[in-house]
Amino acid sequence: MEIWSQLYFNFFFVGSFIVFSVCAAFAVFLLRLKNKSSATRHFGIALAFLAVFNAAYLIPYSIYHPLAAYHRWITVGTILPALLHFSQFLLRFPDCDHPRFTRFMLWAQWLIHIGICSAFIFISSQTGTFFNVQGHYFDLDADAISTIQSGFILAYIMFSVFIGIWRCVIRRGVQRWALLAQALILFFVMMIPAVLNSLSRDGRVSRELFQNAYAIFLVIGLFIMVVVFLNTTPDRTSFMSKIIGISLATFLLIMQVLSYRTLSRRDADFDTLKKEEAGRVLLGGKAPADLVWLRSVNLKTGQLKTHNGAAPLATDANLLFFTAWREGVGAPEISKHLTGAGTKIWFTYLNQWVAAKQSQGDRFALLEEKFSVLKHRLSRLTPQNFRQRADALLAKQEGAEQDAADFIRQEMRSSRLEAKELRQNVTEKFVLPLKSGSRAYPEKNGQQFVSFRWYDAASGSVLEAGYSYLQYRAYIRDAALDFFLLTLGGLFLLLTVFPVFFYLALVDPLKALLTGVSRVNEGNLESEVKVVVEDEIGTLARSFNNMMVSIREARQKLQEYAVELEAKVRERTQSLEQTLGQVQELKKQQDGDYFLTSLMLNPLGSNNAASELYQIEFLVKQKKQFDFKHWHAEIGGDICVADHIRLRDEDYIVVLNADAMGKSMQGAGGAVVLGSAFHALLDRCRLSRTESHRYPETWIRDAFVELHKIFAVFDGSMLVSVFLGLIHEKSGAMFYTNAEHPWPVLLRNGHAEFLKTTIFFRKLGIIPGTGKYPWKELRDDSLFLVDTFQLKPADVLLIGSDGRDDLLIGSAADKGRIINEDENIFRAMTEKTGGNLRELFSELGKAGEFTDDLSLIRVAANFTPEQAAATDASTLAELSSAYRRKDFARALQLADNVVHSGERSAARARILFRQGNMAAALSEAAHALAVNPLKTDLIYLQVRAYKKLRNYEEAHACAERYRLRRPTHTGNLLQLSHLSALLKLDRDARTYAEEALRLDSSLQAAERILEFIATGHK
């Protein structure tokens, strides 16, 4: 028991032990998993470091000695590793997408930690220790380096949260939400206690509140993190661990709440007991052994009387007068008894401050709230350079507090003390009126005491009793020890007895049931499970046995039926032969051909564009309806396709809506050819690195040209109108072209309008150069334009065939059938129905009879674009002004202040290009185009920058891309011509130069290029 008598347990010890237990239990569980992933390993390591971090706090909360302050070396050495391994867990869960970046961050964060930890140990080893009366523990006197380390803790927490959010954005599947949940839980688990810790160090909240919040948040938060992890990890775990985890977290939370309530009452009982003991001494009773002093001061005479012992010098008698002032004694009466000129001036400042708050309720409580925070901050300042640090802190005070702060500063200037002595002197000067009955912790020569002051209005005196601090800790220790042993015993039961109980009552019966199921899977229908206990699992086992009996009986009946089957087969053979003859006859008929064609067509019109950012729906209603055998089907020339492709490492959704000309079989044949060819294009893009390295504009042009050449083979007998588009998933930028297909309708903010095209191409398969088809030939080098459009969140885009407009709306004797020619009917109905396909189809049916195949694609945008800050507009305006003045240094500074990453990169790209830094300009332009691909001017910037860097192939590709958006831009045509010549593509170079001259005959550069080609590049 001698050892126990030297340990001074308290509430903080119990709380730290509870958090340590949770972290240690979860860490052991994760690190003992077999075949665990790297994410699991780092999660376990993080919890292990967190367990050591909390175990270190058990030292100062139980040992009353200055050496216990060096527990901070352990906490500083473990908190950052815990956080960095949480970051590694979030980078690797469920698997590692960026291994190089992950390894780099692991080494970088460890190196940062080693540096800050070494600096902390070196600096704190020279500063000494002090006793933190709020937390009742010895701490290192190193506030400056502690503040720096706290900044790194905050940075590590925010980095982990950023990692979780970033990977949630870039990943797909249920794990993305698990990542987000883990990051947000980690933020609240760490950030809220960190804020409360800072507030408690300033004296704004009690240390007990911080400890309670820390324990409760960490226990609940870590439990939720582990549960989310177990429900989403690919690692194999057991439900036993979840049961034990729930029991553990629940038990420890109950112990935390009970310990707080019980030990708080024990703490209050100490105050009551000691005040009663002091009262008995005043009445002539015997003084208890732990009463160090008892004294009183008469407010009328100002006489100080000692009743027992001797008060330490640190407990100035002026404090008793301040308490009387707090309890309502007039300021003039208090002031005449105060000793020391400095104390009287300080009292004058405080009295003026309180008088100024006449109408604000409890003025003294407000005084204590305001000034105690400042006093705490002064007392925490590191001894080195204390004078300068304190002067800077006091200089920041404003209003009525400034007078009091100036007084303290003046006292500092007049003092010759330095370091700790100066800090102690300043703290003692900072006298605050303590409320009657409140507890204080005076100190002398490193020894702490517990004191109480009472104001007795009847006798007109203030009394003060002082007790040994260690006796107070011994009083609290007994109850805290009981809770510690109770928690320890409960943990032993939870981690040893509970698993055995659950194994026998739950796991073992379930294993027996699973064994029976495995035997059945192997073909053993005689398997039977023994029912041990008549509980839910026993009922399940009995149901399993009854099921096996039913299966065996059914199997026996099936065997009997098999014996009689031969006779039944002979009876029905004749009927079957008749039916077979009918089927063979049907195959000769047209519906058989229709059905087979519909079977080929259906899988080609596929919607494989599942996305959380865009909702894509199809509605296809072919005109030709037919019945084949017992099937009802339809056939026609309309087809819709939606799928994902990846171009230059960016995700796109491709949508195609086409209408093959011709009735029934002819139209369906065209749709089959188009669908087969288009799916081949998509597969080739996925499998070929060369194909997937194209720009979206180039891909659309090449796909369009290839499809046109396929249909041109049919010599004009198979024509197709088509709308082909690509949607950049990240930004909503849309690239599209239209070949004699109806204009799409855009529904934005309840208003519908047509999305028109700049150039209207003819149908696929039209043969040029003949009298019947006198249209321009579509060659590889022909003028081709890819239109662009920016989708916004909540936009709805409807793409449809001409069946939407070809409605039979009536008939006339002289004109016959009347077909609708007003395209605005569809636009108005889109607006009326909000773009709902089923309602839109119903409204079209009410307006008239469908005379053609109808197909619709609905694209609803649900993505969230990057938002610009409110200050971006003014910053960009100022940046533009600096750019025009060619003040590029100022423009770059302003660009760094732009919050929107796309706008920031775009601005930096233009500035860096003007400065001649081509490589950096290209990097910024690439990022800006990844955020917003519709910044067309940046593509032309890329052309010129790549050319200056002599990367002619990439410059040529960018110039081709720019031409597909701006085909008549003569400057780009000259660049294309020159680049083609440099790449020895003379035919292309000549074509582009001639096109530029056709647009502007005065272009001498084009003539020089033609001359350069004609002379054989000389």
Buried (B, 14 or more C-beta within 10 A) or exposed (E): EEEEEEBBBBBBBBBBBBBBBBBBBBBBBBBEBEEBBBBBBBBBBBBBBBBBBBBBBBBBBBBBEBEBBBBBBBBBBBBBBBBBBBBBBBBBBBEBEEEEEBEEBBEEBBEBBEEBBEBBBEBBEEBBBBBBBBBBBBBBBBBBBBEBBBEBBBBBBEBBBEBBBBBBEEBEEEBBEBBBBBBBBBBBBBBBBBBBBBBBBBBBBEBBBBBBBBBBBBBBBBBBBBBBBBEBBEBEBEEBBBBBBEBBBEBBBEBBEBBBEBBEEBBEEBBEEBBEBBBEBBEEEEBBEBBBBBBBBBBEEBEBEEBBBEBBEBBBBBBBBBBBBBBEBEBEBBBEBBEEEBBBBBBBBBBEBBEEBEEEEEBBEBBBEBBBBBBBBBBBBBBBBBBEBBBEBBEEBEEBBBBBBBBBBEBBEEBEBEBBEBBBBBBEBBBBBBBBBBBBBBBEEEBBBBBBBBBBEEEBBBBBBBBBBBBBBBBBBEBBBBBBEBBEEBBEEBBEEBBEEBEEEBBEBEEBBEEBEEBBEEEEEEBEBEBBEEEEBBEBBEEBBEEBEEEEEEEEEEEEEEEEEEEEEEEEEEEEEEEEEEEEEBEEEEBBBBBEBBEBBBEBBBBEBEBEBBBBBBBBBBBBEBEBEEEEBBBBBBBBBBBBBEBBEBBBBBBBBBBBBBBBBBBBBBBBBBBBBBBEBBEBBEEEEEBBBBBBBBBBBBBBBBBBBBBBEBEBBBBBBBBBBBBBBBBBBBBBBBBBBBBBBBBBEEEBEBBEBEEEBBBBBBBBEEEEBEEEEBEEEBEBBBBBBBBEEEBBBBBBBBBBBBBBBEEEEEEEEEBBEEBEBBBBBBBEBEBBBEEBBEBBEEBBEBBBBBBBBBBBBEBEBEEBEEEBEEBBEBBBEBBEEEBBEBBBEBBEBBBBBBBBBBBBBBBBBBBEBBEBBBBBBBBBBBBBBBBBEBBBBBBBBBBBBEBBEBBBBBBBBBBBBBBBBBBBBBBBBBBBBBBEBBEBBBBBBBBBBEBEEEBEBBBBBBEBBEEEEE
